[in-house]
C-alpha cells in the first residue's frame, strides 16, 4: 500500500523508520498537545500497534516520507473511533510531524491523501478528527481539509486525566464526497 501525493509517499512501516519516529515523539514541543512524550520503547510499541491496526482494520497510521530525499517527516493515518462521540463516527484521521517539517504544508497534503484513499477504498460515510481545544495548529489543518467543527461534538477525552488542561476536545467532521 502506497499513497502518493505531490511531495510525499505514505506507506507501510519499515524498521529503518523507527529511530526518526522515536525522535519526534520524544520531543516535548512536538508532543505539547499530548499528555506526555514517549520513550524509545514506547515509540516502538506505538509503531507495532499501528502495524497491528492496519493488519486488523485495513487501515492505521503510516509513515509519511518526503519524496525529494526519503526523509521520514512523521505519521498520518486513520483509526477506528473506539469511544462514544456525537454521531458515532466510524474513523478518525490524525497526524504528527517532526518540528523541522512544520509550516511547509505537509500535514494537510498528507491528510488529504489519506482522506481520498480512505473514502475511495473503504467507503466510510464520514471521517472525524479531534484534538484539544488549545491545539490551534491541528484545527487549522482540519479546516484546510474542509472539515467542519461539530458544535455539539465537544467532549472531555476519556484517556486524558480529569482536570488536565488537554482534556477538553473539539470534534471536526468531513463527509464522504462520493458515498457508496
Backbone as JSON Lines, residues from 0, in Angstrom:
{"i":0,"aa":"X","n":[0.84,-1.17,0.0],"ca":[0.0,0.0,0.0],"c":[0.89,1.23,0.0]}
{"i":1,"aa":"X","n":[0.7,2.06,-0.99],"ca":[1.38,3.36,-1.03],"c":[0.38,4.41,-1.49]}
{"i":2,"aa":"X","n":[0.3,5.48,-0.72],"ca":[-0.47,6.65,-1.11],"c":[0.57,7.66,-1.57]}
{"i":3,"aa":"X","n":[0.36,8.22,-2.73],"ca":[1.31,9.19,-3.26],"c":[0.63,10.54,-3.39]}
{"i":4,"aa":"X","n":[1.29,11.57,-2.87],"ca":[0.83,12.94,-3.05],"c":[1.92,13.66,-3.87]}
{"i":5,"aa":"X","n":[1.76,14.94,-4.06],"ca":[2.74,15.68,-4.86],"c":[4.16,15.53,-4.31]}
{"i":6,"aa":"X","n":[4.31,15.64,-2.98],"ca":[5.66,15.63,-2.39],"c":[5.94,14.47,-1.46]}
{"i":7,"aa":"X","n":[4.96,13.58,-1.25],"ca":[5.08,12.55,-0.22],"c":[4.67,11.17,-0.71]}
{"i":8,"aa":"X","n":[5.27,10.18,-0.06],"ca":[4.78,8.8,-0.1],"c":[4.28,8.48,1.3]}
{"i":9,"aa":"X","n":[3.15,7.83,1.38],"ca":[2.62,7.34,2.65],"c":[2.55,5.83,2.47]}
{"i":10,"aa":"X","n":[3.29,5.11,3.29],"ca":[3.48,3.69,3.05],"c":[3.53,2.9,4.35]}
{"i":11,"aa":"X","n":[3.74,1.6,4.24],"ca":[3.87,0.73,5.42],"c":[5.15,1.09,6.19]}
{"i":12,"aa":"X","n":[5.14,0.76,7.47],"ca":[6.31,0.99,8.32],"c":[7.45,0.04,7.95]}
{"i":13,"aa":"X","n":[8.66,0.55,8.06],"ca":[9.87,-0.25,7.91],"c":[10.72,-0.05,9.16]}
{"i":14,"aa":"X","n":[11.52,-1.05,9.49],"ca":[12.33,-0.93,10.71],"c":[13.2,0.32,10.71]}
{"i":15,"aa":"X","n":[13.67,0.74,9.54],"ca":[14.5,1.93,9.44],"c":[13.78,3.22,9.8]}
{"i":16,"aa":"X","n":[12.45,3.19,9.9],"ca":[11.67,4.37,10.26],"c":[11.66,4.64,11.77]}
{"i":17,"aa":"X","n":[11.96,3.64,12.54],"ca":[11.73,3.71,13.98],"c":[12.56,4.77,14.7]}
{"i":18,"aa":"X","n":[13.82,4.92,14.37],"ca":[14.67,5.88,15.1],"c":[14.22,7.31,14.87]}
{"i":19,"aa":"X","n":[13.95,7.66,13.61],"ca":[13.49,9.02,13.33],"c":[12.15,9.28,14.01]}
{"i":20,"aa":"X","n":[11.25,8.31,13.95],"ca":[9.95,8.49,14.59],"c":[10.1,8.65,16.1]}
{"i":21,"aa":"X","n":[10.98,7.86,16.7],"ca":[11.21,7.96,18.14],"c":[11.71,9.35,18.52]}
{"i":22,"aa":"X","n":[12.5,9.97,17.66],"ca":[13.0,11.32,17.97],"c":[11.85,12.33,17.95]}
{"i":23,"aa":"X","n":[10.87,12.14,17.08],"ca":[9.73,13.07,17.02],"c":[8.87,12.95,18.27]}
{"i":24,"aa":"X","n":[8.55,11.7,18.66],"ca":[7.61,11.51,19.78],"c":[8.28,11.71,21.14]}
{"i":25,"aa":"X","n":[9.61,11.84,21.16],"ca":[10.32,12.17,22.4],"c":[10.47,13.68,22.57]}
{"i":26,"aa":"X","n":[10.12,14.44,21.54],"ca":[10.29,15.9,21.56],"c":[9.11,16.55,22.29]}
{"i":27,"aa":"X","n":[9.37,17.24,23.4],"ca":[8.27,17.85,24.16],"c":[7.53,18.95,23.38]}
{"i":28,"aa":"X","n":[8.18,19.59,22.41],"ca":[7.49,20.6,21.61],"c":[6.52,19.92,20.65]}
{"i":29,"aa":"X","n":[6.97,18.85,19.99],"ca":[6.1,18.1,19.08],"c":[4.91,17.53,19.86]}
{"i":30,"aa":"X","n":[5.15,17.07,21.08],"ca":[4.11,16.4,21.88],"c":[3.41,17.34,22.86]}
{"i":31,"aa":"X","n":[3.46,18.64,22.61],"ca":[2.88,19.59,23.56],"c":[1.37,19.47,23.7]}
{"i":32,"aa":"X","n":[0.69,18.86,22.75],"ca":[-0.75,18.67,22.85],"c":[-1.11,17.23,23.21]}
{"i":33,"aa":"X","n":[-0.13,16.5,23.72],"ca":[-0.33,15.15,24.27],"c":[0.01,15.22,25.75]}
{"i":34,"aa":"X","n":[-0.43,14.24,26.48],"ca":[-0.19,14.23,27.92],"c":[1.3,14.09,28.23]}
{"i":35,"aa":"X","n":[2.03,13.32,27.4],"ca":[3.45,13.15,27.66],"c":[4.21,12.79,26.38]}
{"i":36,"aa":"X","n":[5.52,12.75,26.5],"ca":[6.37,12.29,25.4],"c":[6.5,10.77,25.51]}
{"i":37,"aa":"X","n":[7.11,10.16,24.5],"ca":[7.29,8.71,24.52],"c":[8.77,8.36,24.6]}
{"i":38,"aa":"X","n":[9.07,7.31,25.33],"ca":[10.42,6.75,25.34],"c":[10.62,5.96,24.05]}
{"i":39,"aa":"X","n":[11.85,5.55,23.8],"ca":[12.12,4.72,22.62],"c":[11.3,3.44,22.63]}
{"i":40,"aa":"X","n":[11.19,2.82,23.79],"ca":[10.4,1.59,23.91],"c":[8.92,1.86,23.64]}
{"i":41,"aa":"X","n":[8.41,2.96,24.17],"ca":[7.0,3.32,23.92],"c":[6.77,3.66,22.45]}
{"i":42,"aa":"X","n":[7.73,4.31,21.83],"ca":[7.61,4.64,20.41],"c":[7.55,3.36,19.58]}
{"i":43,"aa":"X","n":[8.43,2.4,19.87],"ca":[8.4,1.12,19.16],"c":[7.06,0.42,19.36]}
{"i":44,"aa":"X","n":[6.53,0.48,20.58],"ca":[5.23,-0.14,20.85],"c":[4.13,0.55,20.06]}
{"i":45,"aa":"X","n":[4.22,1.88,19.91],"ca":[3.23,2.61,19.12],"c":[3.29,2.18,17.66]}
{"i":46,"aa":"X","n":[4.5,2.09,17.11],"ca":[4.65,1.64,15.72],"c":[4.09,0.22,15.57]}
{"i":47,"aa":"X","n":[4.39,-0.64,16.52],"ca":[3.86,-2.01,16.47],"c":[2.33,-2.0,16.5]}
{"i":48,"aa":"X","n":[1.75,-1.11,17.31],"ca":[0.28,-1.04,17.37],"c":[-0.3,-0.5,16.06]}
{"i":49,"aa":"X","n":[0.41,0.41,15.39],"ca":[-0.05,0.91,14.09],"c":[-0.05,-0.23,13.07]}
{"i":50,"aa":"X","n":[1.01,-1.03,13.08],"ca":[1.09,-2.17,12.15],"c":[-0.03,-3.16,12.44]}
{"i":51,"aa":"X","n":[-0.25,-3.47,13.71],"ca":[-1.35,-4.37,14.09],"c":[-2.69,-3.78,13.68]}
{"i":52,"aa":"X","n":[-2.83,-2.46,13.79],"ca":[-4.08,-1.8,13.43],"c":[-4.43,-2.0,11.98]}
{"i":53,"aa":"X","n":[-3.46,-1.79,11.08],"ca":[-3.84,-1.95,9.69],"c":[-3.92,-3.4,9.27]}
{"i":54,"aa":"X","n":[-3.27,-4.3,10.0],"ca":[-3.49,-5.73,9.74],"c":[-4.89,-6.15,10.2]}
{"i":55,"aa":"X","n":[-5.37,-5.59,11.28],"ca":[-6.68,-5.91,11.84],"c":[-7.81,-5.16,11.13]}
{"i":56,"aa":"X","n":[-7.63,-3.84,10.93],"ca":[-8.72,-2.99,10.45],"c":[-8.62,-2.61,8.98]}
{"i":57,"aa":"X","n":[-7.47,-2.86,8.35],"ca":[-7.29,-2.46,6.96],"c":[-6.74,-1.05,6.81]}
{"i":58,"aa":"X","n":[-6.64,-0.33,7.92],"ca":[-6.05,1.0,7.9],"c":[-5.41,1.26,9.25]}
{"i":59,"aa":"X","n":[-4.62,2.32,9.3],"ca":[-3.92,2.66,10.53],"c":[-3.11,3.93,10.32]}
{"i":60,"aa":"X","n":[-2.1,4.11,11.12],"ca":[-1.2,5.25,10.97],"c":[0.05,4.79,10.26]}
{"i":61,"aa":"X","n":[0.41,5.53,9.2],"ca":[1.52,5.17,8.35],"c":[2.59,6.26,8.39]}
{"i":62,"aa":"X","n":[3.84,5.91,8.07],"ca":[4.87,6.93,7.97],"c":[4.69,7.76,6.69]}
{"i":63,"aa":"X","n":[4.93,9.04,6.81],"ca":[4.92,9.95,5.66],"c":[6.37,10.23,5.29]}
{"i":64,"aa":"X","n":[6.7,9.96,4.05],"ca":[8.08,10.04,3.56],"c":[8.17,11.12,2.49]}
{"i":65,"aa":"X","n":[9.13,12.03,2.66],"ca":[9.33,13.09,1.65],"c":[10.01,12.48,0.42]}
{"i":66,"aa":"X","n":[9.42,12.7,-0.74],"ca":[9.94,12.13,-1.99],"c":[11.34,12.65,-2.32]}
{"i":67,"aa":"X","n":[11.58,13.93,-2.07],"ca":[12.82,14.54,-2.54],"c":[14.07,13.94,-1.93]}
{"i":68,"aa":"X","n":[13.97,13.44,-0.68],"ca":[15.17,12.92,-0.03],"c":[14.94,11.66,0.82]}
{"i":69,"aa":"X","n":[13.71,11.14,0.81],"ca":[13.43,9.92,1.57],"c":[13.3,10.12,3.06]}
{"i":70,"aa":"X","n":[13.25,11.37,3.52],"ca":[13.15,11.64,4.96],"c":[11.77,11.28,5.5]}
{"i":71,"aa":"X","n":[11.75,10.6,6.64],"ca":[10.5,10.38,7.35],"c":[10.15,11.71,8.01]}
{"i":72,"aa":"X","n":[8.97,12.24,7.7],"ca":[8.58,13.53,8.27],"c":[7.61,13.4,9.42]}
{"i":73,"aa":"X","n":[7.01,12.22,9.6],"ca":[6.05,12.0,10.66],"c":[5.11,10.87,10.3]}
{"i":74,"aa":"X","n":[3.92,10.89,10.91],"ca":[2.93,9.88,10.57],"c":[1.6,10.54,10.26]}
{"i":75,"aa":"X","n":[0.75,9.78,9.58],"ca":[-0.59,10.23,9.23],"c":[-1.42,8.97,9.04]}
{"i":76,"aa":"X","n":[-2.69,9.04,9.41],"ca":[-3.49,7.85,9.18],"c":[-4.84,7.89,9.83]}
{"i":77,"aa":"X","n":[-5.44,6.71,9.87],"ca":[-6.79,6.52,10.36],"c":[-6.81,5.5,11.49]}
{"i":78,"aa":"X","n":[-7.79,5.66,12.36],"ca":[-8.04,4.68,13.41],"c":[-9.54,4.6,13.63]}
{"i":79,"aa":"X","n":[-10.03,3.4,13.95],"ca":[-11.44,3.31,14.31],"c":[-11.7,4.16,15.55]}
{"i":80,"aa":"X","n":[-12.85,4.79,15.6],"ca":[-13.23,5.55,16.79],"c":[-13.74,4.54,17.81]}
{"i":81,"aa":"X","n":[-13.06,4.45,18.94],"ca":[-13.4,3.45,19.95],"c":[-13.96,4.09,21.23]}
{"i":82,"aa":"X","n":[-14.51,5.28,21.09],"ca":[-15.15,5.94,22.23],"c":[-16.46,6.54,21.75]}
{"i":83,"aa":"X","n":[-17.28,6.88,22.68],"ca":[-18.58,7.44,22.34],"c":[-18.42,8.9,21.92]}
{"i":84,"aa":"X","n":[-18.72,9.18,20.65],"ca":[-18.67,10.54,20.13],"c":[-20.01,10.86,19.46]}
{"i":85,"aa":"X","n":[-20.33,12.11,19.39],"ca":[-21.55,12.57,18.74],"c":[-21.66,11.99,17.33]}
{"i":86,"aa":"X","n":[-22.74,11.29,17.05],"ca":[-22.96,10.73,15.72],"c":[-22.3,9.39,15.48]}
{"i":87,"aa":"X","n":[-21.56,8.86,16.43],"ca":[-20.89,7.56,16.31],"c":[-20.09,7.41,15.01]}
{"i":88,"aa":"X","n":[-19.12,8.31,14.77],"ca":[-18.33,8.22,13.53],"c":[-17.49,6.94,13.5]}
{"i":89,"aa":"X","n":[-17.25,6.4,12.3],"ca":[-16.52,5.14,12.2],"c":[-15.0,5.27,12.34]}
{"i":90,"aa":"X","n":[-14.42,6.41,11.92],"ca":[-12.95,6.51,11.9],"c":[-12.52,7.95,12.12]}
{"i":91,"aa":"X","n":[-11.33,8.06,12.69],"ca":[-10.7,9.38,12.88],"c":[-9.42,9.43,12.06]}
{"i":92,"aa":"X","n":[-9.06,10.63,11.65],"ca":[-7.79,10.87,10.97],"c":[-6.9,11.68,11.92]}
{"i":93,"aa":"X","n":[-5.61,11.42,11.85],"ca":[-4.67,12.17,12.67],"c":[-3.31,12.24,12.0]}
{"i":94,"aa":"X","n":[-2.44,13.06,12.57],"ca":[-1.1,13.27,12.02],"c":[-0.19,13.79,13.11]}
{"i":95,"aa":"X","n":[1.09,13.58,12.91],"ca":[2.13,14.12,13.79],"c":[3.38,14.27,12.93]}
{"i":96,"aa":"X","n":[3.95,15.47,12.94],"ca":[5.15,15.74,12.15],"c":[6.28,16.2,13.04]}
{"i":97,"aa":"X","n":[7.5,15.86,12.66],"ca":[8.67,16.39,13.34],"c":[8.75,17.9,13.15]}
{"i":98,"aa":"X","n":[9.28,18.6,14.16],"ca":[9.32,20.07,14.14],"c":[9.91,20.66,12.86]}
{"i":99,"aa":"X","n":[10.98,20.04,12.36],"ca":[11.66,20.61,11.2],"c":[10.8,20.56,9.93]}
{"i":100,"aa":"X","n":[9.65,19.88,10.0],"ca":[8.77,19.76,8.83],"c":[7.49,20.59,8.96]}
{"i":101,"aa":"X","n":[7.4,21.37,10.03],"ca":[6.22,22.21,10.24],"c":[6.23,23.4,9.28]}
{"i":102,"aa":"X","n":[5.05,23.92,9.02],"ca":[4.91,25.16,8.26],"c":[5.2,25.04,6.78]}
{"i":103,"aa":"X","n":[5.25,23.82,6.25],"ca":[5.55,23.61,4.83],"c":[4.38,22.99,4.07]}
{"i":104,"aa":"X","n":[3.24,22.86,4.75],"ca":[2.05,22.3,4.1],"c":[2.01,20.79,4.02]}
{"i":105,"aa":"X","n":[2.93,20.12,4.71],"ca":[2.97,18.66,4.65],"c":[1.77,18.01,5.36]}
{"i":106,"aa":"X","n":[1.35,18.54,6.5],"ca":[0.25,17.9,7.24],"c":[-1.04,17.88,6.42]}
{"i":107,"aa":"X","n":[-1.49,19.02,5.86],"ca":[-2.71,18.93,5.05],"c":[-2.53,18.09,3.78]}
{"i":108,"aa":"X","n":[-1.35,18.14,3.19],"ca":[-1.11,17.34,1.98],"c":[-1.21,15.85,2.3]}
{"i":109,"aa":"X","n":[-0.55,15.42,3.36],"ca":[-0.59,14.01,3.75],"c":[-2.01,13.59,4.15]}
{"i":110,"aa":"X","n":[-2.66,14.42,4.95],"ca":[-4.0,14.08,5.43],"c":[-4.99,14.04,4.26]}
{"i":111,"aa":"X","n":[-4.86,14.95,3.31],"ca":[-5.75,14.93,2.14],"c":[-5.56,13.63,1.35]}
{"i":112,"aa":"X","n":[-4.31,13.19,1.22],"ca":[-4.05,11.92,0.53],"c":[-4.71,10.75,1.24]}
{"i":113,"aa":"X","n":[-4.63,10.74,2.57],"ca":[-5.25,9.66,3.35],"c":[-6.77,9.74,3.26]}
{"i":114,"aa":"X","n":[-7.33,10.94,3.35],"ca":[-8.79,11.07,3.22],"c":[-9.27,10.54,1.88]}
{"i":115,"aa":"X","n":[-8.62,10.95,0.79],"ca":[-9.02,10.48,-0.53],"c":[-8.93,8.96,-0.62]}
{"i":116,"aa":"X","n":[-7.84,8.41,-0.14],"ca":[-7.63,6.96,-0.15],"c":[-8.72,6.26,0.65]}
{"i":117,"aa":"X","n":[-9.01,6.77,1.84],"ca":[-9.99,6.13,2.72],"c":[-11.39,6.18,2.13]}
{"i":118,"aa":"X","n":[-11.77,7.33,1.62],"ca":[-13.12,7.44,1.06],"c":[-13.29,6.53,-0.16]}
{"i":119,"aa":"X","n":[-12.26,6.43,-1.0],"ca":[-12.35,5.6,-2.21],"c":[-12.27,4.11,-1.89]}
{"i":120,"aa":"X","n":[-11.45,3.74,-0.92],"ca":[-11.19,2.32,-0.68],"c":[-12.01,1.69,0.44]}
{"i":121,"aa":"X","n":[-12.51,2.48,1.36],"ca":[-13.24,1.91,2.49],"c":[-14.7,2.32,2.52]}
{"i":122,"aa":"X","n":[-15.09,3.28,1.7],"ca":[-16.48,3.69,1.64],"c":[-17.05,4.22,2.94]}
{"i":123,"aa":"X","n":[-16.2,4.79,3.77],"ca":[-16.68,5.34,5.04],"c":[-17.62,6.51,4.78]}
{"i":124,"aa":"X","n":[-18.72,6.6,5.52],"ca":[-19.64,7.72,5.29],"c":[-19.07,9.07,5.7]}
{"i":125,"aa":"X","n":[-18.19,9.05,6.68],"ca":[-17.53,10.27,7.14],"c":[-16.27,9.9,7.9]}
{"i":126,"aa":"X","n":[-15.43,10.88,8.1],"ca":[-14.23,10.74,8.92],"c":[-14.2,11.96,9.82]}
{"i":127,"aa":"X","n":[-13.76,11.74,11.06],"ca":[-13.66,12.84,12.01],"c":[-12.21,13.06,12.4]}
{"i":128,"aa":"X","n":[-11.96,14.18,13.02],"ca":[-10.68,14.48,13.65],"c":[-11.02,15.2,14.94]}
{"i":129,"aa":"X","n":[-10.2,14.98,15.94],"ca":[-10.4,15.69,17.2],"c":[-9.07,16.01,17.83]}
{"i":130,"aa":"X","n":[-9.09,17.05,18.63],"ca":[-7.89,17.5,19.31],"c":[-8.28,18.35,20.5]}
{"i":131,"aa":"X","n":[-7.31,18.65,21.33],"ca":[-7.59,19.53,22.47],"c":[-8.02,20.91,21.96]}
{"i":132,"aa":"X","n":[-8.82,21.58,22.75],"ca":[-9.34,22.89,22.34],"c":[-8.2,23.89,22.11]}
{"i":133,"aa":"X","n":[-7.05,23.67,22.74],"ca":[-5.93,24.6,22.6],"c":[-5.04,24.32,21.39]}
{"i":134,"aa":"X","n":[-5.25,23.21,20.69],"ca":[-4.38,22.82,19.58],"c":[-4.84,23.5,18.28]}
{"i":135,"aa":"X","n":[-4.52,24.77,18.18],"ca":[-4.93,25.54,17.0],"c":[-4.21,25.11,15.72]}
{"i":136,"aa":"X","n":[-2.93,24.69,15.77],"ca":[-2.31,24.23,14.52],"c":[-3.06,23.05,13.89]}
{"i":137,"aa":"X","n":[-3.45,22.07,14.69],"ca":[-4.19,20.94,14.12],"c":[-5.59,21.36,13.67]}
{"i":138,"aa":"X","n":[-6.2,22.26,14.41],"ca":[-7.53,22.73,13.98],"c":[-7.43,23.46,12.63]}
{"i":139,"aa":"X","n":[-6.34,24.2,12.41],"ca":[-6.16,24.86,11.11],"c":[-6.0,23.83,9.99]}
{"i":140,"aa":"X","n":[-5.29,22.73,10.27],"ca":[-5.16,21.67,9.26],"c":[-6.55,21.09,8.96]}
{"i":141,"aa":"X","n":[-7.33,20.83,10.0],"ca":[-8.68,20.29,9.8],"c":[-9.5,21.23,8.91]}
{"i":142,"aa":"X","n":[-9.4,22.51,9.17],"ca":[-10.14,23.48,8.36],"c":[-9.64,23.5,6.91]}
{"i":143,"aa":"X","n":[-8.33,23.4,6.7],"ca":[-7.77,23.37,5.35],"c":[-8.26,22.15,4.58]}
{"i":144,"aa":"X","n":[-8.55,21.07,5.3],"ca":[-9.05,19.85,4.68],"c":[-10.53,19.94,4.32]}
{"i":145,"aa":"X","n":[-11.17,21.03,4.77],"ca":[-12.61,21.16,4.54],"c":[-13.45,20.52,5.63]}
{"i":146,"aa":"X","n":[-12.81,20.14,6.72],"ca":[-13.55,19.57,7.84],"c":[-14.3,20.7,8.55]}
{"i":147,"aa":"X","n":[-15.45,20.37,9.09],"ca":[-16.27,21.35,9.78],"c":[-16.36,21.03,11.26]}
{"i":148,"aa":"X","n":[-16.26,22.06,12.07],"ca":[-16.4,21.92,13.51],"c":[-17.82,21.49,13.82]}
{"i":149,"aa":"X","n":[-17.95,20.46,14.64],"ca":[-19.26,20.0,15.11],"c":[-19.53,20.7,16.43]}
{"i":150,"aa":"X","n":[-20.4,21.71,16.46],"ca":[-20.61,22.48,17.69],"c":[-21.19,21.65,18.83]}
{"i":151,"aa":"X","n":[-21.81,20.51,18.5],"ca":[-22.35,19.63,19.53],"c":[-21.39,18.5,19.88]}
{"i":152,"aa":"X","n":[-20.2,18.54,19.29],"ca":[-19.27,17.43,19.45],"c":[-18.19,17.61,20.49]}
{"i":153,"aa":"X","n":[-18.1,18.78,21.12],"ca":[-17.07,18.97,22.15],"c":[-17.2,17.89,23.22]}
{"i":154,"aa":"X","n":[-16.05,17.41,23.7],"ca":[-16.09,16.34,24.7],"c":[-14.84,16.38,25.57]}
{"i":155,"aa":"X","n":[-14.91,15.7,26.66],"ca":[-13.78,15.51,27.56],"c":[-13.15,14.17,27.17]}
{"i":156,"aa":"X","n":[-11.89,14.2,26.74],"ca":[-11.25,12.97,26.27],"c":[-11.05,12.01,27.44]}
{"i":157,"aa":"X","n":[-11.61,10.8,27.34],"ca":[-11.55,9.87,28.47],"c":[-10.16,9.34,28.79]}
{"i":158,"aa":"X","n":[-9.2,9.46,27.87],"ca":[-7.85,8.98,28.14],"c":[-6.93,10.06,28.7]}
{"i":159,"aa":"X","n":[-7.46,11.27,28.85],"ca":[-6.69,12.37,29.44],"c":[-7.19,12.54,30.87]}
{"i":160,"aa":"X","n":[-6.29,12.63,31.83],"ca":[-6.72,12.72,33.23],"c":[-7.68,13.88,33.5]}
{"i":161,"aa":"X","n":[-8.63,13.64,34.38],"ca":[-9.56,14.71,34.77],"c":[-8.78,15.9,35.31]}
{"i":162,"aa":"X","n":[-9.23,17.09,34.94],"ca":[-8.58,18.31,35.39],"c":[-7.38,18.73,34.55]}
{"i":163,"aa":"X","n":[-6.9,17.86,33.66],"ca":[-5.75,18.18,32.82],"c":[-6.17,19.21,31.77]}
{"i":164,"aa":"X","n":[-5.29,20.16,31.47],"ca":[-5.61,21.23,30.52],"c":[-5.91,20.72,29.12]}
{"i":165,"aa":"X","n":[-5.45,19.51,28.77],"ca":[-5.68,18.96,27.43],"c":[-6.92,18.08,27.34]}
{"i":166,"aa":"X","n":[-7.65,17.92,28.42],"ca":[-8.83,17.04,28.4],"c":[-9.97,17.56,27.52]}
{"i":167,"aa":"X","n":[-10.29,18.87,27.53],"ca":[-11.37,19.35,26.65],"c":[-10.96,19.25,25.18]}
{"i":168,"aa":"X","n":[-11.81,18.62,24.38],"ca":[-11.54,18.4,22.96],"c":[-12.66,18.94,22.08]}
{"i":169,"aa":"X","n":[-12.27,19.27,20.85],"ca":[-13.23,19.66,19.81],"c":[-13.27,18.54,18.77]}
{"i":170,"aa":"X","n":[-14.39,18.48,18.06],"ca":[-14.61,17.44,17.05],"c":[-14.9,18.1,15.7]}
{"i":171,"aa":"X","n":[-14.16,17.67,14.69],"ca":[-14.37,18.12,13.31],"c":[-14.83,16.92,12.48]}
{"i":172,"aa":"X","n":[-15.6,17.18,11.43],"ca":[-16.14,16.13,10.57],"c":[-15.96,16.48,9.09]}
{"i":173,"aa":"X","n":[-15.86,15.43,8.29],"ca":[-15.94,15.61,6.84],"c":[-16.68,14.4,6.27]}
{"i":174,"aa":"X","n":[-17.73,14.66,5.47],"ca":[-18.46,13.55,4.87],"c":[-17.74,13.02,3.63]}
{"i":175,"aa":"X","n":[-18.04,11.78,3.3],"ca":[-17.52,11.19,2.07],"c":[-18.17,11.95,0.9]}
{"i":176,"aa":"X","n":[-17.35,12.55,0.02],"ca":[-17.93,13.32,-1.09],"c":[-18.63,12.44,-2.12]}
{"i":177,"aa":"X","n":[-18.33,11.15,-2.11],"ca":[-18.94,10.2,-3.06],"c":[-19.41,8.96,-2.32]}
{"i":178,"aa":"X","n":[-20.44,9.1,-1.47],"ca":[-20.86,7.95,-0.67],"c":[-21.34,6.79,-1.55]}
{"i":179,"aa":"X","n":[-21.07,5.61,-1.06],"ca":[-21.44,4.41,-1.82],"c":[-22.91,4.09,-1.57]}
